[in-house]
């Protein structure tokens, strides 16, 4: 059973990490490329300035990211996207029914993604085998944390509730949270991620069934939208969302946000009214102990 769960996680983590790898690959290519003449050197400097300008509305850099993703074999693109959508649908529609599997997948997914983000920003792009280091370490770390939190059930439930709060803060940031401290958008988002994470983690310990349904539906809907973004393109990176002015968001970004909200709503209703209507794993665990 553990081997099957680990296989599911592998594909789940690959979908989220492919987005970060697509951006970091382009950045390393730009840095390491040697200009053949002075004009080419100037062009590269200008391109670097455009990338660093967070208020720039020209999405040429995003086109470069899509080109790098298109270099992957077609079968790999399709496989990653389809598996991401399938796992996302399972979490969204029957996540609470598959309690242990969902606890493992979401915990591993979130912890692996967090470590990947830390490693990708802290390790210099010139480091040899950076991609292998960040991907491999994050993947192994996610599996270990997922298995650990399955054993430490209450800690795992808190972690899932906190993850829901963090994702909710990221979702609400372009809608309303950015208005609270517009001069420091990144710090403002980090603060609200911490506040929402702590609050929803504690609430989940008290209202486990309700928050677990919402968490699995929210995480699953995000994975679905992320996988669709791999096919459709122009899916925003974390840095773009936090640093880009909300007035400059392209319509595709709003479409992804709206799709995320719609799938989350449908999935939550389906679990409350159908798949998890008569299930309460906390009570079932209590009766088993008796």
Number of C-alpha atoms within 10 A of each C-alpha: 6 10 8 10 16 19 10 16 25 18 18 25 25 19 25 21 20 16 21 17 20 19 18 18 15 19 17 14 11 15 13 11 10 11 13 8 8 9 9 12 14 12 12 17 13 11 15 15 12 17 18 10 13 16 16 13 14 11 12 12 16 19 12 15 21 21 14 15 22 14 9 10 10 10 9 10 18 14 14 21 23 18 19 29 23 17 21 26 21 20 31 32 27 24 30 30 20 15 18 18 22 27 25 26 28 27 27 29 28 21 21 28 22 14 17 26 15 13 18 19 10 9 13 11 18 10 10 9 9 16 18 10 16 20 22 14 15 25 23 14 18 29 23 16 19 28 20 16 22 20 13 11 13 14 15 23 23 24 25 28 28 25 26 27 23 22 19 19 23 20 18 14 21 20 13 10 17 20 12 12 12 12 10 12 19 15 13 18 22 15 12 20 22 15 16 21 24 18 15 24 25 16 16 22 18 12 12 20 20 16 21 23 25 24 30 33 31 25 27 30 30 25 28 27 23 24 27 17 18 23 17 12 17 17 22 19 13 13 10 14 20 22 15 19 17 14 9 12 16 13 9 15 15 13 13 19 17 14 16 21 17 13 21 24 16 14 27 26 19 18 24 19 11 12 17 21 13 10 14 15 17 10 11 10 10 9 9 7 7 5
